């Protein structure tokens, strides 16, 4: 007997031969043989498909793996001990906290109280991770033996609030000082001094100077407020910076200031425009050049240059003044920060000029750089990005 690995095929062949012997027709033989083979193959295919196992389902992520995807520190506390700490928590508190008593893991009196209460009320923590970092912590009970604690970093929020409080206090002080002077002279003029022409004239001049100082301060405060309100709205108009800087230089040369003759504005031609706010850029140029004229030594040049660089345009102002000590440079753009407060006020400074410059540069997505050497002078540069 002929052995075959496919018995069904042998049966199909035998059936085909029987059909041929009965009918004597080759066509019947062929049809029977083809049909039998097809039936066998289809049955074999069905068996193969049925034998293929479905792909295994992917393993579900663990709770610890899912918590690692949370940006804020999260702790799972079981029976008072840290059973899970996500990656952010391990980064702040250390990897050793897993398995520790939660009160030891977060060493803070307010944290211990929150862990004991587990009522979801926020508490403020200071000094966790580093001395100046501030956190808001909430602990919520899931069951009698299980709680979840999460911390939210509030360091930047606290810094912004501190800046706001300092700003209000400084602005109030800056306004109160000239106002008190004006009121004092008004009272004096209302008495005997008002009868003396020379004394009255001197007092009225002082009052006018103080009033103008208040006016400059109020204008700078309003200007800073407007710039901050627009900081996220990119300027979309093309400004010919070279033409604008020509106007500013011409205005300052003809201002009648004592140092107007010291101003040197270099030649600049064929420079590309930038996307900007013309009024704000004019204010930026006035502030930077005005500062150099104000604080540089009399008779020394104040040089203004404008040139194209691969990233855009760079405007530079250089003076030959007393210079600024290195420790003051990082704080020069803070509101009301002054290297020499007495001299600044005497020269009419409000303490907001460089803060305004910084905010204008940031709104234009530019960069402000300040370099200075004591006894040599100061160079201030503003880079404005190219359009497109």
C-alpha positions as CSV (number, residue, x, y, z in Angstrom):
1,X,0.0,0.0,0.0
2,X,1.3,3.4,-0.9
3,X,2.0,5.4,2.3
4,X,1.3,9.2,2.2
5,X,1.5,11.8,4.9
6,X,-1.8,13.2,3.6
7,X,-4.5,10.4,3.8
8,X,-7.1,12.8,2.5
9,X,-5.1,13.3,-0.7
10,X,-4.9,9.5,-1.2
11,X,-8.6,9.3,-0.8
12,X,-9.1,12.1,-3.4
13,X,-6.8,10.3,-5.9
14,X,-8.7,7.0,-5.4
15,X,-12.0,8.7,-6.0
16,X,-10.7,10.3,-9.2
17,X,-9.6,6.9,-10.5
18,X,-13.0,5.4,-9.8
19,X,-14.7,8.2,-11.7
20,X,-12.4,7.6,-14.7
21,X,-13.1,3.8,-14.7
22,X,-16.9,4.3,-14.6
23,X,-17.2,7.1,-17.1
24,X,-14.0,6.7,-19.1
25,X,-13.8,10.5,-19.4
26,X,-10.6,12.4,-18.6
27,X,-12.6,15.5,-17.8
28,X,-14.3,13.8,-14.9
29,X,-11.0,12.5,-13.6
30,X,-9.5,16.0,-13.7
31,X,-12.5,17.6,-12.0
32,X,-12.6,15.1,-9.3
33,X,-8.9,15.3,-8.6
34,X,-8.8,19.1,-8.5
35,X,-11.9,19.3,-6.3
36,X,-10.4,16.8,-3.9
37,X,-7.1,18.5,-3.7
38,X,-8.8,21.9,-3.1
39,X,-11.0,20.5,-0.3
40,X,-7.9,19.0,1.4
41,X,-5.9,22.2,1.1
42,X,-8.8,24.3,2.5
43,X,-9.3,22.0,5.3
44,X,-5.5,22.0,6.0
45,X,-5.5,25.9,6.0
46,X,-8.4,26.0,8.5
47,X,-6.5,23.6,10.8
48,X,-3.4,25.8,10.6
49,X,-5.3,29.0,11.4
50,X,-7.1,27.3,14.3
51,X,-3.7,26.1,15.7
52,X,-2.1,29.7,15.8
53,X,-2.2,31.1,19.3
54,X,-3.4,34.8,19.8
55,X,-0.6,37.2,20.7
56,X,-0.2,37.7,24.5
57,X,-1.8,40.9,25.9
58,X,0.7,43.5,27.1
59,X,1.3,43.6,30.8
60,X,-0.6,46.3,32.6
61,X,1.7,49.0,34.2
62,X,2.1,48.8,37.9
63,X,0.9,51.6,40.2
64,X,4.5,52.6,40.9
65,X,5.2,52.9,37.2
66,X,2.1,55.0,36.6
67,X,3.0,57.4,39.5
68,X,6.5,57.9,38.0
69,X,4.7,59.7,35.1
70,X,3.4,62.4,37.5
71,X,5.6,65.5,37.5
72,X,4.9,66.4,41.1
73,X,6.2,64.4,44.1
74,X,3.7,61.8,45.2
75,X,4.0,59.4,48.1
76,X,1.7,56.4,48.9
77,X,1.7,56.0,52.7
78,X,0.6,52.6,54.2
79,X,0.3,52.2,57.9
80,X,2.4,55.4,58.4
81,X,5.2,54.2,56.2
82,X,6.1,55.2,52.6
83,X,5.3,52.2,50.4
84,X,5.7,54.0,47.0
85,X,7.5,57.2,46.1
86,X,7.4,58.3,42.5
87,X,10.5,59.5,40.6
88,X,9.8,63.2,41.4
89,X,9.5,62.4,45.2
90,X,12.7,60.3,45.1
91,X,14.5,63.1,43.4
92,X,13.5,65.6,46.1
93,X,13.6,63.4,49.2
94,X,16.0,60.7,48.2
95,X,15.6,57.0,47.3
96,X,16.0,55.9,50.9
97,X,12.5,57.2,51.8
98,X,10.7,54.0,50.6
99,X,9.9,51.9,53.7
100,X,10.6,54.8,56.1
101,X,8.2,56.4,58.5
102,X,6.5,59.2,56.5
103,X,7.2,61.7,59.2
104,X,10.9,60.9,58.9
105,X,10.9,61.0,55.1
106,X,9.4,64.5,55.2
107,X,11.1,66.2,58.1
108,X,8.8,69.2,58.8
109,X,6.3,69.8,61.7
110,X,3.5,70.9,59.3
111,X,4.0,67.7,57.3
112,X,3.7,65.6,60.4
113,X,0.4,67.3,61.3
114,X,-0.9,66.9,57.7
115,X,0.0,63.2,57.7
116,X,-1.8,62.7,61.0
117,X,-4.9,64.5,59.9
118,X,-5.0,63.2,56.2
119,X,-7.9,65.5,55.5
120,X,-6.8,66.9,52.2
121,X,-6.2,70.5,53.5
122,X,-3.1,72.2,52.0
123,X,-0.1,73.0,54.2
124,X,2.9,75.1,53.3
125,X,6.4,73.5,53.7
126,X,9.6,75.5,53.4
127,X,13.1,74.1,53.0
128,X,12.2,70.7,51.6
129,X,14.9,69.7,49.0
130,X,16.7,73.0,49.5
131,X,16.6,75.9,51.9
132,X,14.6,78.3,49.7
133,X,12.1,75.9,48.1
134,X,8.5,76.2,49.0
135,X,5.9,73.5,48.7
136,X,2.2,73.0,49.1
137,X,1.4,69.6,50.5
138,X,-1.9,67.7,50.7
139,X,-2.5,64.4,52.4
140,X,-5.7,62.5,51.6
141,X,-6.9,59.3,53.3
142,X,-7.9,56.5,50.9
143,X,-8.7,54.0,53.6
144,X,-8.0,53.8,57.4
145,X,-4.5,52.4,56.7
146,X,-3.7,54.1,53.4
147,X,-3.1,57.7,52.3
148,X,-1.7,59.6,49.4
149,X,0.5,62.7,49.8
150,X,1.4,65.0,47.0
151,X,3.6,68.1,46.9
152,X,3.3,71.0,44.5
153,X,6.3,73.3,44.0
154,X,5.3,76.9,44.9
155,X,8.8,78.4,44.8
156,X,8.3,80.5,41.7
157,X,4.9,81.6,42.9
158,X,6.3,82.7,46.2
159,X,9.2,84.6,44.5
160,X,6.7,86.4,42.3
161,X,4.6,87.3,45.3
162,X,7.6,88.6,47.1
163,X,8.6,90.7,44.0
164,X,5.1,92.1,43.9
165,X,5.1,93.1,47.6
166,X,8.6,94.6,47.2
167,X,7.5,96.5,44.1
168,X,4.5,98.0,45.8
169,X,6.6,99.0,48.9
170,X,9.3,100.6,46.7
171,X,6.9,102.4,44.5
172,X,5.1,103.8,47.6
173,X,8.3,104.9,49.1
174,X,9.5,106.5,45.8
175,X,6.2,108.5,45.5
176,X,6.0,109.4,49.2
177,X,9.4,111.1,49.3
178,X,8.8,113.8,46.7
179,X,5.2,114.2,47.8
180,X,6.3,114.9,51.4
181,X,8.8,117.4,50.1
182,X,6.2,119.2,48.1
183,X,3.7,119.3,50.9
184,X,6.4,120.7,53.3
185,X,7.3,123.5,51.0
186,X,3.7,124.4,50.4
187,X,3.1,124.7,54.1
188,X,6.2,126.9,54.4
189,X,5.1,129.1,51.6
190,X,1.8,129.5,53.3
191,X,3.6,131.1,56.2
192,X,6.3,133.8,56.3
193,X,8.4,132.4,53.5
194,X,5.7,133.3,51.0
195,X,6.4,136.9,51.5
196,X,10.0,136.8,50.4
197,X,10.4,136.7,46.6
198,X,13.8,135.1,46.5
199,X,12.9,132.4,49.0
200,X,9.5,131.8,47.3
201,X,11.2,131.4,43.9
202,X,13.7,128.9,45.3
203,X,11.0,126.9,47.0
204,X,8.8,126.9,43.9
205,X,11.7,125.5,41.9
206,X,12.3,122.7,44.3
207,X,8.6,121.9,44.3
208,X,8.5,121.8,40.5
209,X,11.6,119.5,40.4
210,X,9.9,117.1,42.9
211,X,6.7,117.2,40.9
212,X,8.5,116.3,37.7
213,X,10.3,113.5,39.5
214,X,6.9,112.1,40.5
215,X,5.7,112.5,37.0
216,X,8.6,110.6,35.6
217,X,8.1,107.8,38.1
218,X,4.3,107.6,37.4
219,X,5.1,107.5,33.6
220,X,7.7,104.7,34.1
221,X,5.3,102.7,36.2
222,X,2.5,103.0,33.6
223,X,5.0,102.2,30.9
224,X,6.2,99.1,32.7
225,X,2.7,98.0,33.3
226,X,1.8,98.3,29.6
227,X,4.9,96.4,28.5
228,X,4.2,93.6,30.9
229,X,0.6,93.4,29.7
230,X,1.9,92.9,26.1
231,X,4.8,90.6,27.0
232,X,3.2,87.5,25.4
233,X,2.0,89.3,22.3
234,X,4.8,89.3,19.7
235,X,5.2,92.6,17.7
236,X,4.2,92.0,14.1
237,X,5.2,95.2,12.4
238,X,8.5,95.8,10.6
239,X,10.6,98.5,12.1
240,X,13.6,100.2,10.3
241,X,15.8,100.2,13.4
242,X,18.6,102.2,11.7
243,X,16.1,105.0,10.8
244,X,14.7,104.9,14.4
245,X,18.1,105.1,16.0
246,X,19.0,108.0,13.8
247,X,15.9,109.9,15.1
248,X,16.8,109.1,18.7
249,X,20.4,110.3,18.3
250,X,19.3,113.5,16.6
251,X,16.8,114.2,19.4
252,X,19.3,113.6,22.1
253,X,22.0,115.7,20.4
254,X,19.5,118.6,20.2
255,X,18.1,118.1,23.7
256,X,20.3,120.8,25.2
257,X,21.7,118.3,27.8
258,X,25.1,119.1,29.2
259,X,26.6,115.9,27.6
260,X,24.8,116.2,24.2
261,X,28.1,117.0,22.5
262,X,29.6,113.7,23.9
263,X,27.2,111.5,21.9
264,X,28.8,109.7,19.0
265,X,26.4,107.6,16.8
266,X,28.2,105.5,14.2
267,X,27.1,105.2,10.6
268,X,24.8,102.3,9.7
269,X,23.5,101.5,6.3
270,X,21.6,98.8,4.5
271,X,20.5,97.0,7.7
272,X,17.4,94.7,7.6
273,X,14.3,95.7,9.5
274,X,13.0,93.7,12.5
275,X,9.6,92.9,13.7
276,X,9.0,95.3,16.6
277,X,7.0,97.9,18.4
278,X,8.4,101.2,17.3
279,X,7.4,103.2,20.4
280,X,8.9,100.6,22.7
281,X,12.1,100.3,20.8
282,X,12.4,104.1,20.8
283,X,12.0,104.0,24.6
284,X,14.6,101.3,24.9
285,X,17.1,103.4,22.9
286,X,16.4,106.5,24.9
287,X,16.8,104.7,28.2
288,X,20.1,103.1,27.3
289,X,21.7,106.1,25.7
290,X,20.3,108.4,28.4
291,X,21.8,106.3,31.1
292,X,25.2,106.4,29.4
293,X,25.0,110.2,29.1
294,X,23.8,110.4,32.7
295,X,26.4,108.2,34.4
296,X,29.5,108.6,32.2
297,X,32.2,111.1,32.9
298,X,31.7,114.5,31.4
299,X,33.8,115.1,28.3
300,X,34.2,111.4,27.5
301,X,32.4,109.9,24.5
302,X,29.2,107.9,24.6
303,X,29.4,105.7,21.5
304,X,26.4,104.1,19.9
305,X,26.7,101.3,17.3
306,X,24.3,99.2,15.3
307,X,25.4,96.2,13.2
308,X,24.0,93.1,11.7
309,X,24.9,89.6,13.0
310,X,23.7,86.2,11.9
311,X,20.9,86.2,14.6
312,X,19.7,89.7,13.8
313,X,20.8,93.2,14.8
314,X,22.9,94.3,17.8
315,X,22.7,97.8,19.2
316,X,25.5,98.7,21.6
317,X,26.1,101.7,23.9
318,X,29.5,102.3,25.5
319,X,30.4,104.9,28.0
320,X,33.6,105.8,29.9
321,X,32.2,106.3,33.3
322,X,33.1,105.0,36.7
323,X,32.0,101.4,35.9
324,X,29.9,99.0,37.9
325,X,31.3,96.4,40.4
326,X,30.6,92.8,39.4
327,X,28.4,92.0,42.3
328,X,25.9,94.6,41.2
329,X,25.6,93.5,37.5
330,X,23.1,90.6,38.1
331,X,20.6,92.9,39.9
332,X,20.7,96.0,37.6
333,X,17.5,95.1,35.9
334,X,15.5,94.7,39.1
335,X,12.9,97.3,39.7
336,X,14.2,100.2,41.9
337,X,17.6,98.6,42.3
338,X,20.3,101.3,42.3
339,X,24.1,101.0,42.7
340,X,24.2,104.5,44.2
341,X,20.7,105.5,45.3
342,X,21.6,109.1,46.2
343,X,23.4,109.8,43.0
344,X,20.7,108.2,40.9
345,X,17.9,110.3,42.5
346,X,20.1,113.4,42.2
347,X,20.4,112.8,38.5
348,X,16.7,112.2,38.1
349,X,16.7,108.4,37.8
350,X,13.6,106.5,38.8
351,X,15.2,103.1,39.2
352,X,13.0,101.6,36.5
353,X,14.9,102.4,33.4
354,X,16.8,99.1,32.9
355,X,13.8,97.1,34.1
356,X,11.8,98.6,31.3
357,X,14.7,97.9,28.8
358,X,14.8,94.2,29.9
359,X,11.0,93.8,29.5
360,X,11.0,95.4,26.1
361,X,13.9,93.2,25.0
362,X,12.1,90.1,26.3
363,X,8.8,91.1,24.5
364,X,10.8,91.3,21.2
365,X,12.4,87.9,22.0
366,X,15.8,89.7,22.2
367,X,18.6,89.7,24.7
368,X,20.1,92.3,27.0
369,X,23.8,92.0,27.9
370,X,25.7,94.3,30.4
371,X,29.5,94.3,30.8
372,X,31.4,96.8,33.0
373,X,34.8,97.4,34.5
374,X,35.3,99.6,37.5
375,X,37.2,102.8,36.5
376,X,36.9,102.0,32.8
377,X,33.2,102.1,31.8
378,X,30.1,100.1,30.8
379,X,28.9,98.5,27.6
380,X,25.3,97.6,27.2
381,X,24.1,95.6,24.2
382,X,20.6,94.6,23.0
383,X,20.2,91.9,20.4
384,X,17.0,92.0,18.3
385,X,16.2,88.8,16.3
386,X,16.0,88.9,12.6
387,X,12.6,88.6,10.9
388,X,11.6,85.2,9.4
